[in-house]
Amino acid sequence: MGIYDNSPAESEPVPWENSKHHYFFAHYALRVAAFQHHLMMFPILTSPERADFFNELLQPLDKFLEAEEGKRDFSGEDIGFAGFNIDGRPCAMVIMPPPQNPTEAYFVAIVSRLPTEEMTWDAMNQEYEVPPIDYYTLELAAQETPEDRGVFCSWSVDEKHTNLGLGSRPSPSAFCEFLQERFSRTPG
């Protein structure tokens, strides 16, 4: 039995306590930017202007989610960042404001497929047939999970979303530890 097998019937919509911006930022806007800019996301996210970049991604969402006007309860300044290495590869963790609704993300992890020592400006600016990154989310589960663990998911460049099972507890250090353990035994 999967984690989403007991989702509410269509006549019982999941209530959105905050705006839909949270969901669309992590699952669409940031993902599209990550696959478009691929390795350049690492210097963008480590930059002091990172909040401005996040706000630039939020602006089109305001227009797209016009009916949600005035409901967005966070800005780029409210989105955090942590950078670390996983099995010798850079990982950028985007720390979202706390999710309120199922499938909203606690965190996004953008993991390079290239080792840190190969992350040169030339490599970051090169055109790739397949972007050399992987994109993961840790999402709020639709139902209770052991230790309140989130659901670990991946997204592909062709918009395929895969539920990879239970992830970590929703703390940055637990998610970092989870990623390091997972990728030390599973190649990216």
ZIFENCOR-V359191 format. One record per backbone hydrogen bond with DSSP energy under -1.0 kcal/mol. CO is the residue of the C=O (numbers start at 0). NH is the residue of the N-H. If there is no record, write none. Layout:
co->CO nh->NH
co->CO nh->NH
This chain:
co->1 nh->4
co->3 nh->6
co->8 nh->11
co->19 nh->23
co->20 nh->24
co->21 nh->25
co->22 nh->26
co->23 nh->27
co->23 nh->28
co->24 nh->29
co->27 nh->31
co->28 nh->32
co->29 nh->33
co->30 nh->34
co->31 nh->35
co->32 nh->36
co->33 nh->37
co->36 nh->39
co->37 nh->40
co->38 nh->41
co->39 nh->43
co->40 nh->44
co->41 nh->45
co->46 nh->49
co->48 nh->52
co->49 nh->53
co->50 nh->54
co->51 nh->55
co->52 nh->56
co->53 nh->57
co->54 nh->58
co->57 nh->61
co->58 nh->62
co->59 nh->63
co->60 nh->64
co->62 nh->65
co->64 nh->67
co->65 nh->68
co->67 nh->70
co->74 nh->77
co->75 nh->78
co->79 nh->94
co->81 nh->92
co->83 nh->90
co->85 nh->88
co->87 nh->115
co->88 nh->85
co->89 nh->111
co->90 nh->83
co->91 nh->109
co->92 nh->81
co->93 nh->107
co->94 nh->79
co->100 nh->103
co->103 nh->139
co->105 nh->95
co->106 nh->137
co->107 nh->93
co->108 nh->135
co->109 nh->91
co->110 nh->133
co->114 nh->117
co->115 nh->118
co->117 nh->119
co->119 nh->123
co->120 nh->124
co->130 nh->132
co->131 nh->112
co->133 nh->110
co->134 nh->154
co->135 nh->108
co->136 nh->152
co->137 nh->105
co->137 nh->106
co->138 nh->150
co->139 nh->102
co->144 nh->147
co->145 nh->148
co->149 nh->166
co->150 nh->138
co->151 nh->163
co->152 nh->136
co->153 nh->161
co->155 nh->158
co->159 nh->155
co->161 nh->153
co->164 nh->151
co->167 nh->149
co->168 nh->170
co->170 nh->174
co->171 nh->175
co->172 nh->176
co->173 nh->177
co->174 nh->178
co->175 nh->179
co->176 nh->180
co->177 nh->181
co->178 nh->182
co->181 nh->185
